[in-house]
């Protein structure tokens, strides 16, 4: 469970932490002045560096890359605030620099993401992290732009002087930043709790060894392709195969087609045999299954690599009763029926591959299987 919690943290990082030094300087510069703002930003930077190194080891290099960018931005804010001290634009110089840095990050997003990828292990899912980071970047681009526009309007309306009314807006902007920080802390914690309820899959290497975990939807939507274990069960009886067609749930990733009796991803902590037996019970209501491993292979799909374990079901107890919530159709197919439709596009790629193997193995002619 500890590894899963660590994976949850790394798969949904709080983007506020990456720009917190800059936000700290903006807020404390307004309240206590430039010098205090600088030291507060430095302290926050050091504290966050230690925290991320302990709590998010897999993201540390990626985090430090962005942290250094914003630390340079804070340093530039401090220097320019000193240079423009006493001038009309002194009150917005830090926001202007902040806006320019965010704009650069947004414009060069693809290049920055490619560079970031080199700093993170391929086992760490980054889609959520990158999406949330650029969401917060875009939020602050809009807010900072509105702030600067409001200042310029007040400045020109006041004939070169900023009215006291603008100080109220300035105070509100600081309060809004603080509230936004609190909002993201609460949001990230809520999302992580929700992710903990979702289905998580093991990540395998080419030898079938578990080397990590990832949430299913994150895996299928991530730019990287991960390898996950999949269990498949083939039921043969008197030379016929029982095939099933799952319910069309408008799954964006996989469309239903006629497939082997059992097809399911293996979850965290599950053995392949346990997963197959549990799936058979949930989908078809059968128990006391005897089976043997026929073969293993790796299937490349558009969204993932599947490390497939193919089992032959030798016997079972109970009546086969398809669960209508998951199974749209089930049917016993003869060999001539299957071969007449092999090129019709109604069978899954994995079934076609496994059917060829079954023919060569002679198992389709056995009268001892499926009874």
Secondary structure, 3 states (H helix, E strand, C coil): CHHHHHHHHHHCCCCHHHHHHHHHHHHHHHHHCHHHHHHHHHHHHHHHHHHHHHHCHHHHHHHHHHHHHHHHHHHHHHHHHHHCCCCHHHHCHHHHHHHHHHHHHHHCHHHHHHHHHCCCCCCCCCHHHHHHHHHHHHHHHHHHHHHHHHHHHHHHHCCCCCCHHHHHHHHHHHHHHHHHHHHHHHHHHHHHHHHHHCCEEEEECCCCCEEEEEEHHHHHHCCCCCEEEEEEEEEEECCEEEEEEECCCCCCCCCCCEECCEEEECECCCCHHHHHHHHHHHHHCCEEEEEEEEEEEEEECCCCEEEEEEEEEEEEECCCCCCCCCEEEEEEECHHHHHHCCCCCCECHHHHHHHHHHHHHCHHHCCCCCC
